[in-house]
Amino acid sequence: MLHVSYLAILPNFQSFGFGGKLIALLQEISPGSSIFLEVEYPNSNKEAEDRSLRLRRISFYERHGFSIFPDVKMH
């Protein structure tokens, strides 16, 4: 199992395929392992200005084959 708590590409380097290549590299270095990526829940703060950014991140991960688990609260 590979647990990634934070994954980011600097804004100036987004939309060039680096994120997809990074995910492919994670899959390559951990063949056969489950990969868990933490994301911010988009509705955790309905007033959050970055809600659309959170949704874009989730969409990116889904396009790369990841699934969203039901809301899990970590304490």
PEBEL-V312133 format. One record per residue. RES is the residue in one letter. SS is DSSP state (H for helix, E for strand, - for the rest). BURIAL is + if it has 24 or more other C-alpha atoms within 12 Angstrom, else -. Layout:
BEGIN
<<RES,SS,BURIAL> <RES,SS,BURIAL>>
END
This chain:
BEGIN
<<M,-,-> <L,E,-> <H,E,-> <V,E,-> <S,-,-> <Y,-,-> <L,-,-> <A,-,-> <I,-,-> <L,-,-> <P,H,-> <N,H,-> <F,H,-> <Q,-,-> <S,-,-> <F,-,-> <G,-,-> <F,H,-> <G,H,-> <G,H,+> <K,H,-> <L,H,-> <I,H,+> <A,H,-> <L,H,-> <L,H,+> <Q,H,-> <E,H,-> <I,H,-> <S,-,-> <P,-,-> <G,-,-> <S,-,-> <S,-,-> <I,E,+> <F,E,-> <L,E,+> <E,-,+> <V,-,+> <E,-,+> <Y,-,+> <P,-,-> <N,-,-> <S,-,-> <N,-,-> <K,-,-> <E,-,-> <A,-,-> <E,-,-> <D,-,-> <R,H,-> <S,H,-> <L,H,-> <R,H,-> <L,H,-> <R,H,-> <R,H,+> <I,H,+> <S,H,-> <F,H,+> <Y,H,+> <E,H,-> <R,H,-> <H,-,-> <G,-,-> <F,-,-> <S,-,-> <I,-,+> <F,-,-> <P,-,-> <D,-,-> <V,-,-> <K,-,-> <M,-,-> <H,-,->>
END
